[in-house]
Amino acid sequence: MRGFHAPPTPSRRNKNEGHFLKIQSQKDFYSGLMFTIVGGSFALGASDYAVGTGARMGPGYFPLVLGVLLAILGVAITFTSMVVETEDGDKIGRF
């Protein structure tokens, strides 16, 4: 058969190729997810109260700021758990 060429053999791939973000540390991932959910819940719950201003803080100011900071911390921990490699993956139990 003229013009027929065998398909090229696949080259060895990097084991992480094709993965957008892989969880490197399960402990950090789920901890960060928990912080994000709890912080978001506090911030959402604080939205029912009057926030006020920086000079005259209302009853919802502290829970709102605390919830937002906790959610930001959770996002940072979750992102770090996907980027920083660990030796054994910091698995939780038998998972």
Order of alpha helices (4+ residues) and beta strands (2+ residues): alpha-alpha
